[in-house]
């Protein structure tokens, strides 16, 4: 009764729906598809939406049941502040919902943010196409982007398309307990999405494709710079820098703890043809930990000149090896993934591990690469640790070598167990694995099939080599060069 009296007093017109109480945009004079500016009607409807949302709030109802409905069609929006002369974003109130039909398009005539909300809470945006392809100024030099939420919580974006913006499609900055799902965040000047300093957010079943203006190296599908995040069921294709980038670094000393990034699950995504790398973990010191990357499919195609490979886990953005996946940080688990080089040139490594500690690389299938795994160090990022790794149960289908001897010295205390390594066709002069100066390796129960030499150890090797099998070796299953007193051989079968 309190809400009814309030509505009668203010003259608001709404209908009941499954979304709560709904305002229809066309009741404010907005006519779709007429190529006439609808800004005034949209802003008045949003003002009344705020009044309705406030009425629920006054009753102690803190959710998004106050709804503004956009019927099918194309609407034009060009909100310019009268005093500053600057374009303004949609003024969406807290505790409200924007509901658009799937074919409803909101065309923006400027390159400011489409939506910018600070201290935002309980906002839902359901459906529709938010498009800036006809904006007056274009390009990465223009300010703004798609949706930016700062210092908010309980934001839900569902079934929305955000495209052709001058920046990032959807960006969370210090936002918690929020979700983006079933979205299409494609063809934006910088990133499809970014989650910065957030917690407990989810990015689900969405597209992050072809972001990056004019193919410059600024296009990322999704950057995660926060903790307790879930990235699942998405598609990352053709971005001009990275598909997924997980980031943990101190911009300044006083925000190091805010930058700590932990408990991230990346699963069931399709990641392909991103220009630099498909998955890239960037970590300073020990700020990144407990990342789980599982059941993803990576189709790598290195066809863009001096660009990098599909997966990289490491801490140095200035030194990109040719690799699809880079792993860095502590306790990174990479399991059940499928990485395939779908191009014609196998001159790349599949997984690069840099400045990492206690990585688990397990039960993956890796096909058509020069090196299965490589290791590296970069002391400029604080950490000098790269070791205590477990590489277990993987199948390498067609590699020139599992690990090159130049990479061995960059890692200590690594266990290689129960892996199957099959030689790449035509790689007649390569070894399955070659040890040079190394410390604390366990090579246990692996199979090396079809290599020129199965296993090579050089002077300075410190390793236990047990229960391994080399088959179909073109020259020899095992060879030692120089003095190798710290190599223990036990129960191997070399042929």
C-alpha angles and dihedrals in degrees: 000000000000091000092046092052090048093052093047090051095049098039095233115163119212142145130221117251142156085274092060115249116001134205116199115221093213090062085070094058100264109147116194123228096013096112089231120129112264098186097112094049092046094048093048090050090050090050091054090044088058091052091051092047090049090052090057090046091053088058091053094257109138107182139089102268095125102092138192111202123208110197120214119294142062122301126188121222127189111153111180119181109239095218102041098028088224125133115254133207127242107287098227113179125224120260093032145109132224108203119190130176113248091254096044111116126197108198117204119208095197139052099235119109114297089217128006118178127176122195086007124174139173096008121152126188112188124188133329139099120272106196134180099174091117096046115140095237121034140189140057092293090069118091124244138031138201121302119351120184117184127191095350144130141206097030117161123192113181131175094349127147116210113180146160095018123155092240137002123353098220123000130185116195114185090342123148138192095016138131141209113193140164089008132146110217101173139145098017122151095243123002135355090220142352132193109193123185091340133139135211096007127148132210108191141176094342139133123244102176140154097357119161126082116257090343094293115153095262101086116110129167096214135347119199117198101164143059143267091028130158121207109179142155095005136137123230113182136160101352113161096234119012137353095211124003122189110196135193119164140130110249086183132001094251094059100047094108091048087055094055107122122197145148101034122161119200111181145155096008129144111224122179147158097358108163102233107017138336099218119018125178113193117190135174116202107322098323094119120063145147099028116162117201111182143161096001125146116222119189107188122198115175102195104127105089119249096012133124139253136269110267126028130168111185149100107252121080092178095064109050114181116203098268137122097219129039121188125197137156133045128315097001113172118202110180142154095008127141118218118184131177100219093180126089098247119075095189095123141083120241104214127021120195117196131173090345132145128204097357117174116208106180142161096356127146115223122183136188107000137133092231127019095207134004132189132210144169133218115183094187090080096060102248118099094180125106111156154068090089130158118212106181142160097000125147117217107195107194115351128153089223137350094225128001117229091240090064098050096079092059094067137054134195101013126161121210109189137166096354125148114215119188121190120247111247111262095021094120099152101049134100124227089232131350125197123204123161103352141153129215105349124165115196105185134172098341128147123221112191128192103353126144087239119008102208128005126188124189133196111291095036117142107190147129110224112189140160094358125147128209116191135181092012111175095215112000140343095223136015133175124200122199127342112339107171093151095059114100116197118195133172098334127154112218123182 
